[in-house]
Amino acid sequence: MNSTEDYSYDSVPFKGHKTVRRLDPNDIHLPPGYKIEVFRAGLTTPINLVIANDGQMYVADAGVTSGSGKVLRLTSHGEEVIAEGFNPPLTGINIFKGDIYVSHRGAITVIKPNGELIDVLSGLPSWGDHHNNRVVFGPDGKMYFGQGTATNSGVVGEDNAGWVKTHPQFHDYPGETVILEGRNFTSENFLTDAPGDLATTGAFSPFGVPTGRGERIKGLLRPAAVFCGPTRMAPILS
């Protein structure tokens, strides 16, 4: 686009405050010969878009501001809610054989053409910083998805306080067995009200649990993809 158009609008309230989000396509750098324009404004937290075989467009709303992940159908008259109430963050949707597969925190749910919701997988370890992600389907007809880690470093710390308070035993597991050097990290103990209380935490342990040199941490699974067939789930070992 050669000119800046005003696509500003009021977003939904977040923590009691309404914010204004201003969209300017010229803020995005493009290679020569390309142009960009706003396709649809006024969405809350869109995470991805898919187009069905019949040409209908569906958008996934992550739900991180509303507390409810949604799947929307885009029409010429606006957005139609197909399903809602998914655990935020909803991380993506995909379509396979007429069904909409919804990845949301801890679960993968199918929306059937009649609107019925069926959990394909639940109880996934997605209570930390990272979550189970959007599914894709291979030429073998199987479903593949990535599973995020609990932390960015393997050590639960103060930056993880938001979820540690509700899932205090949750932590990372290595992809294969490792031997620790016994390095621990001391931080404020945000799980207590005692002033000056400290917590010491080691790698691959719950918050406040130290580790020792030579401690062996058993791996759960070698680095791999995970697939789900019609009736079973199994690892593809590297």
Residue pairs with C-beta under 8 A, 6 or more apart in sequence:
1 25
1 26
1 35
1 36
1 37
4 24
4 25
4 26
5 25
5 38
6 22
7 22
7 23
7 24
7 38
7 41
8 20
8 21
8 22
8 23
9 20
9 21
9 41
9 42
10 18
10 19
10 20
11 18
11 19
11 20
11 21
11 44
11 65
12 18
12 44
12 65
12 66
14 65
23 38
23 41
25 36
25 37
25 38
28 36
30 36
40 59
40 74
43 59
43 61
43 72
43 79
44 61
44 65
44 66
45 61
45 62
45 63
45 64
45 65
45 66
46 59
46 60
46 61
46 62
47 60
47 61
47 62
47 89
47 90
47 91
47 92
48 59
48 60
48 92
48 93
48 134
49 57
49 58
49 59
49 60
49 74
50 57
50 58
50 93
50 94
50 95
51 57
51 58
52 58
52 95
53 95
56 73
56 74
57 73
57 74
58 71
58 72
58 73
58 74
58 82
58 93
58 95
58 100
59 71
59 72
59 73
59 74
59 79
60 69
60 70
60 71
60 72
60 90
60 91
60 92
60 93
60 102
61 69
61 70
61 71
61 72
61 90
62 69
62 88
62 89
62 90
62 91
63 69
63 70
63 86
63 88
63 89
63 90
63 104
64 88
64 89
66 88
67 88
68 84
68 85
68 86
68 88
69 84
69 85
69 86
69 87
69 88
69 89
69 90
69 102
69 104
70 81
70 82
70 83
70 84
70 86
70 90
71 81
71 82
71 83
71 84
71 86
71 90
71 93
71 100
71 102
71 111
72 79
72 80
72 81
72 82
73 79
73 80
73 82
82 100
82 111
82 115
83 100
83 102
83 111
83 115
83 117
86 102
86 104
86 109
87 104
87 105
87 106
87 107
88 104
88 105
89 104
89 105
89 131
90 102
90 103
90 104
90 105
91 103
91 104
91 105
91 131
91 132
91 133
91 134
92 103
92 133
92 134
92 135
93 100
93 101
93 102
93 103
93 134
94 100
94 101
94 134
94 135
94 136
94 137
95 101
96 137
96 143
98 113
99 110
99 111
99 112
99 113
100 110
100 111
101 108
101 109
101 110
101 111
101 120
101 135
101 143
102 108
102 109
102 110
102 111
103 131
103 132
103 133
103 134
103 135
103 145
105 126
105 127
105 131
105 132
106 122
106 123
106 124
106 125
106 126
106 127
106 131
106 132
107 119
107 121
107 122
107 123
107 124
107 132
108 119
108 120
108 121
108 122
108 124
108 132
108 135
108 143
108 145
108 228
109 117
109 118
109 119
109 120
110 117
110 118
110 119
110 120
111 117
112 118
120 143
120 228
121 132
121 228
121 233
124 131
124 132
124 147
125 147
125 150
125 170
126 132
126 147
126 148
127 150
127 163
127 166
127 167
127 170
128 148
128 149
128 150
128 151
128 160
128 163
128 167
128 170
128 171
128 172
129 148
129 149
129 150
129 151
129 152
129 160
129 163
130 148
130 149
130 150
131 148
132 145
132 146
132 147
132 148
133 145
133 146
133 147
133 148
134 145
135 143
135 144
135 145
136 143
136 144
136 145
137 143
137 144
138 144
138 227
141 229
142 227
142 228
142 229
143 227
143 228
143 229
144 225
144 226
144 227
145 226
145 228
147 226
149 172
150 156
150 160
150 170
150 171
150 172
151 157
151 159
151 160
151 171
151 172
154 172
154 174
154 203
154 204
155 185
155 201
155 202
155 203
156 164
156 170
156 171
156 172
156 201
156 205
156 206
156 207
157 185
157 187
157 201
157 207
158 187
158 188
158 190
160 207
161 190
163 170
164 170
164 190
164 191
164 207
165 190
165 191
168 191
168 206
168 207
169 206
170 206
171 204
171 205
171 206
171 207
172 203
172 204
173 204
173 217
173 219
173 220
174 204
174 217
174 219
174 220
175 219
175 220
175 221
175 222
175 223
175 224
176 219
176 222
176 223
177 216
177 217
177 218
177 219
178 204
178 216
178 217
178 219
179 214
179 215
179 216
179 217
180 202
180 203
180 204
180 211
180 212
180 213
180 214
180 215
180 216
180 217
181 213
182 202
182 211
182 212
182 213
182 214
182 215
183 202
183 203
183 211
184 200
184 201
184 202
184 210
184 211
185 200
185 201
185 202
186 198
186 199
186 200
186 201
187 198
187 199
187 201
188 197
188 198
188 199
189 197
189 198
189 199
189 208
190 199
191 199
191 207
191 208
199 207
199 208
200 208
200 210
201 207
201 208
201 209
201 210
202 209
202 210
202 211
202 212
202 215
203 211
203 217
204 211
204 217
205 211
211 217
221 235
222 235
222 237
222 238
223 238
224 235
224 236
224 237
224 238
225 235
225 236
226 233
226 234
226 235
226 236
227 233
227 234
227 236
